């Protein structure tokens, strides 16, 4: 994919914003990034940076960390399309994470899967910012968008069978969506002391892999609509504007 790691700024009236802190939105690929920018542009927010950082937790963790240390951020948001667990999140809907969980980080044993927590090597969970989540939930509701508030799991290999879907839903009860980047973004933000959130627009069901059933265009439109709601949380500063 061309320009995979390009850095896009949505910075309106930069010098007139009352703080030097910015919001960093991290997507995996350019199509997601472009949908976010289209949504943000409708509200012309101040001080929001959007990057496409690559696929998978390792790539996005590295790029997110680099971006954070080279900037001044008060919030990081992992945004993208993803799979929805049947009966939890339908195609075209949104899922806002109340917890970000690395569902396949651990070890397989003859008796089942052991998480990294059970192994004693760290935590598979990253806490999200409840205060920012409350604000975004309100903004999404005001925009008339359907949103589920539930755990979002991060995996290095997307689910492709009913058995794996069932296992992952058991490992993370209540999980509504699956992505491949949230935990990586969250770990980078957590290590550097920045609040984090994750938002997914659902393009397909978590389960047997069937590309003919994917609705990527619908999910990208939902992502664009949600990004407009995000933008309303950070309106442009209205004093002494040239435009």
N, C-alpha and C positions, 0 to 999 in steps of 0.2 A: 504494500500500500504506500503510495507516495506521501512524502512529507509526514511520515508516521509520528515523529516526535516534535512537530512544529509547536511553537508557543504563540498563542493568540491572546491579545489583550482586548478586553472590553472596558476601556477606561474613558469615562466621559467627564469633562470639566475637572481634570485631575487636580489642578492646583487649588480648586475651590472646595474640596472635600474637607470636612473638619477633623479628619484623622489621617495619619499616614498608614494605617493598617488596612490590609486588603483581604479579600476572600479568594481562596484558591479552589477552583472546581477542576477535578481530575477525571477524565474519561479514558477509556482504553484506546479507541480508534477515532479516526478523523470524522466518520459519519456521525458518531455520537457528539463529538465536540462541535461540529457544525450545527447540529440540531439545538444544542444548548445555546450557542451564540445567536441563532435566529430568535429563540425565545427571549433571551436577555435583551436583545437589541430593540424589542418592542417597547420596553420600559426605560431604555437608556440608563442603566444603573451606573453608579460610580464604583470604581476600585474593585472590579471583579476580574480576576485572571482565569483563563480557561486553557488547559493543556490536554493534549492526547499523549498518553504516557506509555502505551504498549499494552500487550495482553498478558495477563497473569500477575500473581502477587509480587514476584520478584522484580519484574520490570517497573511496575508502578511504584513500588516501595522506594526503589533507587531514585526514580525521577521525582517523586513527591518530596523526598528528603532534600534533594538538590535544589528544588524550587523553593522550599521553605527556608533553607539556610541562606539563600540568595535574595530573600524578600522579607517583608514584614507582614505577617498574616495573623488574623484573629480567629479564623475558621477555615477548615478544609472540608470539602464535600466530594465524596466519591459518587459519580453519577454515570449511569449507563443503562443499556437494555439488559434483560436477563430472563431466566426461566421462572415461571410461577408454579408453585405446588398446587395440584388440582384441589379444588374446594377451598383453597386459601386465597389465591390471587389469579384472577382471570386475565386473558390476553387483552392488552390495551389499558389495563389498570396500572396503578403505581403502588410501590411498596416503599415505605420509609422505615429504616431499620431502628428497632428499639435495642438491638444488640447486633454486633458484627462478629461472626463466628467462623473460624477456619475449620470446616467440617471434616476435612481429610488430612489434617496435620496430626500425625501420631504413628501408631504401629498396628499392623494386622497380626493377630494371634489365632491359634486354633480355637480359642473360645470367643473370638470376636474382636472388634476394633477397640483399641485403647487410645484415648485422646492424649495430646501432649500434656494436658493437665494431670491425667491419671498416671502418666509416666514420670511426672515430677520435673518436667523440663520447661516450664513456663505456662502460659495461658493461651487457650484457643479463642478467648473472648476479648473483645475490646469494647469498653463502654462508650456510648455515644453522648453527645451533649443534649441533655433533656431540655434545657432552656431554649436552645436553637430549634430542637425538634418541635416544641410546642408552638413556636412562632411559625415554622413552616407548615405544620398541620393546619393552623388557622388560615394561612395564606392559600393553601391548596383547597381548603373547603370553600373559601370565598370565591375561588375561581371555578367552583363547580366540578372539581376533579375527584374521581374515585381513588381513595388511597387506603391501603392496609398498613397498620402499624404493628410490626412483628419482626422477629429475627430474620436477618438475611445471611445466608451462608456463603462463604468463599471456598471455591474448590480449584484445584489445578487441572483437573480433568472434568469437563462438563458431564453431567449425568446423561446416560444413553440407554438405560434399561429400567424396567419396573423394579427389579431387585435392588438396584443401587438407589433409586428414588425412595423406596421403602426404608432402606437402611439409613439414609441420610435424614429422613424425616423422623426416624426413631432416635438418632443421635442428637438431633436438635429439635426437640418438641416445639411445635408451633411455628416452625420456620415457614415463611411464605414465599421466599424467592431465593434464587441461586445466581451468583455471579462469579467472576474469576479475579476480581481486583480489590474488592472492598477491604479485606483484611490487610493487604499490603499497604494501601493508602493509610489505613487506620493505625497500623504499627508505626509508620513513619511519623505521622502526626503526634501520636501518643508519646513517642520517644523524645520529641522536640517540644512537648508541652502545649500542643495546639488542639483545641476542641475539634471533633470530627463528626461527620454525619455520612450516611449512605442512602441514596435514592435510586431505585430501579424501576424502569418501565418494562412491563412484561410483554415479551415477543413470542413466547412458546410455553408449553407445559413442560415441567420437569418430569421426565420419564423416557420411554422409548424414543430414540432419535428419529425424527420424521421431518426433514427439511421442508417438505411440501406443506406442512401445517404451520410453519413459522409465519409470523406477521410482523416482519421487521419494520416495514413502513408505518404501520399502525403504532408500533412501540416508539419509533423515532418521533412521530407526531405527539404522542403523549409526553415524551421527554421535552420536546419544544414547549408544549403548554405548561409543563411543570417548571421549566426554566423561567418562564415569564413570572410565575408565582414567586420563585426565588428572587427574581429581580425586584419585586415590589417590597422586599424586606430591606433593600439597600438603595433607596431612591437617590437620584442625583441631588447634590446640594444646590439650593436655588438662589443663593446670594451671589451677586456680582457675576452672573453668567454672560458670556458673549453670545450665546445662542438661545 
